[in-house]
Amino acid sequence: MSDKPEKFIDENGIRLDGRRVDEIRPMTVEMGVLSRADGSCYLEWGNNKVLAAVYGPRELHPRRLQRPGEALVRYRYNMAAFSVEDRIRPGPSRRSTEISKVSGEAFEPVVMKQFYPSAVIDVFAEVLQADAGTRTAAINAATLALVDAGIPMKGLVAACAVGKVDGQLVIDLNKPEDNYGDADLPIAMTEDGEITLLQMDGNLTVEEINKGVEMVKAGCEQIFAIQKAALLEKFGTAEEDEVLED
Ligand code: CDP
């Protein structure tokens, strides 16, 4: 692993990977990449490579897990053994269990579970290559996989982290910023700006958190635009959308 850099941000406000403090890494998405899944999305964000697959709504077994008034949404985040520098031991870990739980909850206000009582909707997020920010990358991919599966949703969910390096707030941390920075705050939100996931590693003041949330909001706006462009490409044109809205 590389050593801690002397400086994360140069005198011109440019980070080690050439970005400004409020700039996200380049993101590309491709929907419908898996033919056996009901919905899927492959997403690259910087050097992160993530595949999300959605299965369902389908009957839930064992039946005692069924919820009479709504579907159960299960989210499984997994890192492939080969996704990081040191091999990851296959199978669930404390980290992946925690990330799965909070990531599933990030979709709570948008997935219209009431339409599928007793059913299950399974979301699998597989990290193929990790380079900091995999839980947020997985959420961005999972949103599109859910839409691809035709799951009714009130809107999209986007996720991005904010952190602190050299005393400055930066969004979408890269690996050295994540490893050696002073704070890492992954956040997910709905299109209305409702925060559905917020975790924090390190220390930030209340003012820094408030400013960081605003920076993430701006980052998520960019992600929503990328997600919507992918949806338009797959499902229709802007003109058709306008007709639907009338
Ligand atoms: O990936 P994310 O930022 O959501 O989670 P993290 O726990 O803050 O991990 C940051 C990064 O550390 C990951 O993206 C991986 O690149 C790396 N990592 C690793 O190399 N080995 C692990 N067991 C876990 C994470």
Residues whose N, C-alpha, C, O or C-beta is under 5 A from the ligand:
A	BS01	CDP	V84 E85 A130 D131 A132 G133 T134 R135 T136 D178
